Amino acid sequence: MKQGKFLLGIAVGAAVGAAVSYLLTSGKGKELATKLKDMAGGAKEQADEGLAKAEAEVEEWLTKGKDWLTNNTNS
């Protein structure tokens, strides 16, 4: 049974490799790769913007918390 699964895995891997190879070497495959790169670049930009906003918000809350502690504790 294990040998059958192993052989199936090899066959599936070979098929996927052949499909990827075909796509990357054909004209449509190159076009697809370009589109995927553009989409990934856009997603990275959005993630970077979201991270920057989150960092700014956390910094603001930390400042507010520190100010509150300074003003509301008995020293």
OpenMM code with the backbone's topology and positions (N, CA, C; nanometers):
from openmm import Vec3, app, unit

residues = "MET LYS GLN GLY LYS PHE LEU LEU GLY ILE ALA VAL GLY ALA ALA VAL GLY ALA ALA VAL SER TYR LEU LEU THR SER GLY LYS GLY LYS GLU LEU ALA THR LYS LEU LYS ASP MET ALA GLY GLY ALA LYS GLU GLN ALA ASP GLU GLY LEU ALA LYS ALA GLU ALA GLU VAL GLU GLU TRP LEU THR LYS GLY LYS ASP TRP LEU THR ASN ASN THR ASN SER".split()
positions = [
    Vec3(0.0818, -0.1192, 0.0000),
    Vec3(0.0000, 0.0000, 0.0000),
    Vec3(0.0862, 0.1257, 0.0000),
    Vec3(0.1922, 0.1261, 0.0814),
    Vec3(0.2785, 0.2434, 0.0877),
    Vec3(0.3492, 0.2662, -0.0450),
    Vec3(0.3874, 0.1578, -0.1117),
    Vec3(0.4560, 0.1710, -0.2399),
    Vec3(0.3624, 0.2334, -0.3439),
    Vec3(0.2344, 0.1982, -0.3393),
    Vec3(0.1366, 0.2547, -0.4323),
    Vec3(0.1202, 0.4044, -0.4122),
    Vec3(0.1172, 0.4475, -0.2857),
    Vec3(0.1054, 0.5907, -0.2563),
    Vec3(0.2301, 0.6653, -0.3017),
    Vec3(0.3454, 0.6013, -0.2828),
    Vec3(0.4712, 0.6623, -0.3240),
    Vec3(0.4732, 0.6830, -0.4751),
    Vec3(0.4345, 0.5787, -0.5489),
    Vec3(0.4328, 0.5874, -0.6950),
    Vec3(0.3303, 0.6898, -0.7430),
    Vec3(0.2166, 0.6967, -0.6749),
    Vec3(0.1166, 0.7974, -0.7088),
    Vec3(0.1724, 0.9370, -0.6855),
    Vec3(0.2441, 0.9554, -0.5765),
    Vec3(0.3057, 1.0850, -0.5479),
    Vec3(0.4069, 1.1248, -0.6531),
    Vec3(0.4856, 1.0292, -0.6985),
    Vec3(0.5830, 1.0567, -0.8046),
    Vec3(0.5109, 1.0959, -0.9338),
    Vec3(0.4041, 1.0241, -0.9675),
    Vec3(0.3300, 1.0527, -1.0903),
    Vec3(0.2644, 1.1913, -1.0838),
    Vec3(0.2044, 1.2233, -0.9713),
    Vec3(0.1409, 1.3544, -0.9559),
    Vec3(0.2466, 1.4651, -0.9607),
    Vec3(0.3589, 1.4452, -0.8937),
    Vec3(0.4666, 1.5440, -0.8957),
    Vec3(0.5199, 1.5668, -1.0359),
    Vec3(0.5362, 1.4595, -1.1112),
    Vec3(0.5844, 1.4714, -1.2492),
    Vec3(0.4842, 1.5470, -1.3353),
    Vec3(0.3550, 1.5181, -1.3160),
    Vec3(0.2516, 1.5860, -1.3944),
    Vec3(0.2478, 1.7348, -1.3625),
    Vec3(0.2566, 1.7678, -1.2361),
    Vec3(0.2561, 1.9089, -1.1958),
    Vec3(0.3807, 1.9784, -1.2501),
    Vec3(0.4951, 1.9137, -1.2408),
    Vec3(0.6183, 1.9708, -1.2939),
    Vec3(0.6098, 1.9957, -1.4428),
    Vec3(0.5543, 1.9015, -1.5167),
    Vec3(0.5396, 1.9175, -1.6615),
    Vec3(0.4449, 2.0328, -1.6936),
    Vec3(0.3351, 2.0438, -1.6202),
    Vec3(0.2392, 2.1529, -1.6440),
    Vec3(0.3024, 2.2885, -1.6155),
    Vec3(0.3746, 2.2987, -1.5052),
    Vec3(0.4402, 2.4252, -1.4706),
    Vec3(0.5454, 2.4593, -1.5754),
    Vec3(0.6218, 2.3615, -1.6169),
    Vec3(0.7243, 2.3828, -1.7193),
    Vec3(0.6609, 2.4325, -1.8489),
    Vec3(0.5516, 2.3713, -1.8901),
    Vec3(0.4827, 2.4133, -2.0115),
    Vec3(0.4333, 2.5570, -1.9987),
    Vec3(0.3721, 2.5879, -1.8855),
    Vec3(0.3182, 2.7228, -1.8673),
    Vec3(0.4284, 2.8286, -1.8670),
    Vec3(0.5397, 2.7973, -1.8049),
    Vec3(0.6466, 2.8965, -1.7943),
    Vec3(0.7242, 2.9140, -1.9238),
    Vec3(0.7173, 2.8177, -2.0151),
    Vec3(0.7917, 2.8305, -2.1397),
    Vec3(0.7041, 2.8753, -2.2558),
    Vec3(0.5735, 2.8704, -2.2403),
    Vec3(0.4849, 2.9147, -2.3483),
    Vec3(0.4586, 3.0641, -2.3339),
    Vec3(0.4105, 3.1260, -2.4393),
    Vec3(0.3793, 3.2691, -2.4378),
    Vec3(0.2740, 3.3022, -2.3336),
    Vec3(0.1697, 3.2218, -2.3260),
    Vec3(0.0645, 3.2464, -2.2272),
    Vec3(0.1171, 3.2250, -2.0861),
    Vec3(0.2072, 3.1302, -2.0725),
    Vec3(0.2667, 3.1060, -1.9418),
    Vec3(0.3486, 3.2246, -1.8944),
    Vec3(0.4244, 3.2843, -1.9860),
    Vec3(0.5039, 3.4031, -1.9510),
    Vec3(0.4126, 3.5191, -1.9149),
    Vec3(0.3023, 3.5318, -1.9885),
    Vec3(0.2039, 3.6364, -1.9580),
    Vec3(0.1425, 3.6127, -1.8205),
    Vec3(0.1110, 3.4881, -1.7902),
    Vec3(0.0555, 3.4523, -1.6602),
    Vec3(0.1555, 3.4826, -1.5489),
    Vec3(0.2817, 3.4482, -1.5716),
    Vec3(0.3848, 3.4747, -1.4714),
    Vec3(0.3979, 3.6242, -1.4451),
    Vec3(0.3912, 3.7040, -1.5505),
    Vec3(0.3982, 3.8494, -1.5348),
    Vec3(0.2799, 3.9007, -1.4542),
    Vec3(0.1612, 3.8513, -1.4844),
    Vec3(0.0423, 3.8930, -1.4096),
    Vec3(0.0525, 3.8542, -1.2622),
    Vec3(0.1019, 3.7330, -1.2372),
    Vec3(0.1157, 3.6878, -1.0987),
    Vec3(0.2172, 3.7736, -1.0230),
    Vec3(0.3275, 3.8097, -1.0886),
    Vec3(0.4266, 3.8961, -1.0251),
    Vec3(0.3663, 4.0319, -0.9921),
    Vec3(0.2881, 4.0870, -1.0865),
    Vec3(0.2236, 4.2160, -1.0615),
    Vec3(0.1257, 4.2077, -0.9455),
    Vec3(0.0480, 4.1004, -0.9425),
    Vec3(-0.0480, 4.0828, -0.8337),
    Vec3(0.0243, 4.0684, -0.6998),
    Vec3(0.1334, 3.9930, -0.6991),
    Vec3(0.2094, 3.9743, -0.5752),
    Vec3(0.2688, 4.1069, -0.5293),
    Vec3(0.3171, 4.1870, -0.6230),
    Vec3(0.3717, 4.3176, -0.5877),
    Vec3(0.2645, 4.4078, -0.5271),
    Vec3(0.1454, 4.4043, -0.5845),
    Vec3(0.0347, 4.4839, -0.5305),
    Vec3(-0.0055, 4.4370, -0.3918),
    Vec3(-0.0068, 4.3069, -0.3718),
    Vec3(-0.0417, 4.2529, -0.2401),
    Vec3(0.0632, 4.2923, -0.1368),
    Vec3(0.1907, 4.2923, -0.1765),
    Vec3(0.2979, 4.3310, -0.0846),
    Vec3(0.2821, 4.4775, -0.0458),
    Vec3(0.2509, 4.5629, -0.1429),
    Vec3(0.2316, 4.7047, -0.1125),
    Vec3(0.1168, 4.7238, -0.0139),
    Vec3(0.0071, 4.6529, -0.0358),
    Vec3(-0.1070, 4.6639, 0.0551),
    Vec3(-0.0701, 4.6145, 0.1940),
    Vec3(0.0043, 4.5065, 0.2012),
    Vec3(0.0458, 4.4540, 0.3314),
    Vec3(0.1381, 4.5532, 0.4024),
    Vec3(0.2299, 4.6129, 0.3278),
    Vec3(0.3204, 4.7115, 0.3870),
    Vec3(0.2440, 4.8316, 0.4408),
    Vec3(0.1449, 4.8784, 0.3651),
    Vec3(0.0634, 4.9914, 0.4096),
    Vec3(-0.0155, 4.9548, 0.5356),
    Vec3(-0.0743, 4.8355, 0.5358),
    Vec3(-0.1498, 4.7913, 0.6525),
    Vec3(-0.0618, 4.7783, 0.7746),
    Vec3(0.0590, 4.7273, 0.7567),
    Vec3(0.1537, 4.7142, 0.8673),
    Vec3(0.1924, 4.8511, 0.9213),
    Vec3(0.2173, 4.9456, 0.8326),
    Vec3(0.2539, 5.0808, 0.8764),
    Vec3(0.1405, 5.1444, 0.9564),
    Vec3(0.0173, 5.1262, 0.9105),
    Vec3(-0.0979, 5.1804, 0.9840),
    Vec3(-0.1109, 5.1144, 1.1214),
    Vec3(-0.0930, 4.9833, 1.1255),
    Vec3(-0.1036, 4.9111, 1.2526),
    Vec3(0.0052, 4.9561, 1.3494),
    Vec3(0.1271, 4.9731, 1.2997),
    Vec3(0.2365, 5.0183, 1.3856),
    Vec3(0.2077, 5.1572, 1.4419),
    Vec3(0.1555, 5.2456, 1.3575),
    Vec3(0.1231, 5.3809, 1.4033),
    Vec3(0.0133, 5.3777, 1.5094),
    Vec3(-0.0856, 5.2930, 1.4892),
    Vec3(-0.1951, 5.2836, 1.5850),
    Vec3(-0.1471, 5.2261, 1.7185),
    Vec3(-0.0634, 5.1253, 1.7135),
    Vec3(-0.0090, 5.0673, 1.8367),
    Vec3(0.0743, 5.1714, 1.9103),
    Vec3(0.1551, 5.2441, 1.8378),
    Vec3(0.2375, 5.3484, 1.8992),
    Vec3(0.1496, 5.4541, 1.9664),
    Vec3(0.0400, 5.4904, 1.8989),
    Vec3(-0.0534, 5.5893, 1.9564),
    Vec3(-0.1148, 5.5364, 2.0857),
    Vec3(-0.1574, 5.4096, 2.0859),
    Vec3(-0.2175, 5.3517, 2.2062),
    Vec3(-0.1149, 5.3388, 2.3188),
    Vec3(0.0081, 5.3064, 2.2852),
    Vec3(0.1126, 5.2997, 2.3874),
    Vec3(0.1364, 5.4364, 2.4509),
    Vec3(0.1399, 5.5381, 2.3682),
    Vec3(0.1590, 5.6740, 2.4193),
    Vec3(0.0431, 5.7140, 2.5094),
    Vec3(-0.0791, 5.6852, 2.4667),
    Vec3(-0.1961, 5.7170, 2.5486),
    Vec3(-0.1925, 5.6420, 2.6811),
    Vec3(-0.1532, 5.5139, 2.6761),
    Vec3(-0.1451, 5.4354, 2.7983),
    Vec3(-0.0394, 5.4887, 2.8937),
    Vec3(0.0757, 5.5251, 2.8402),
    Vec3(0.1816, 5.5807, 2.9238),
    Vec3(0.1376, 5.7124, 2.9859),
    Vec3(0.0732, 5.7966, 2.9063),
    Vec3(0.0242, 5.9247, 2.9581),
    Vec3(-0.0787, 5.9023, 3.0689),
    Vec3(-0.1693, 5.8069, 3.0483),
    Vec3(-0.2717, 5.7796, 3.1472),
    Vec3(-0.2071, 5.7316, 3.2775),
    Vec3(-0.1108, 5.6404, 3.2659),
    Vec3(-0.0428, 5.5900, 3.3856),
    Vec3(0.0308, 5.7008, 3.4583),
    Vec3(0.0940, 5.7888, 3.3827),
    Vec3(0.1679, 5.9002, 3.4434),
    Vec3(0.0727, 5.9915, 3.5189),
    Vec3(-0.0443, 6.0173, 3.4615),
    Vec3(-0.1389, 6.1114, 3.5222),
    Vec3(-0.2275, 6.0503, 3.6300),
    Vec3(-0.2354, 5.9179, 3.6372),
    Vec3(-0.3302, 5.8553, 3.7296),
    Vec3(-0.2663, 5.7639, 3.8327),
    Vec3(-0.1394, 5.7736, 3.8517),
    Vec3(-0.0749, 5.6943, 3.9562),
    Vec3(-0.0184, 5.7874, 4.0617),
    Vec3(-0.0147, 5.7384, 4.1817),
    Vec3(0.0405, 5.8175, 4.2907),
    Vec3(0.1901, 5.7939, 4.2969),
    Vec3(0.2655, 5.8980, 4.2755),
    Vec3(0.4108, 5.8849, 4.2801),
    Vec3(0.4639, 5.9417, 4.4068),
] * unit.nanometer
topology = app.Topology()
chain = topology.addChain("A")
for resn in residues:
    res = topology.addResidue(resn, chain)
    for name in ("N", "CA", "C"):
        topology.addAtom(name, app.Element.getBySymbol(name[0]), res)
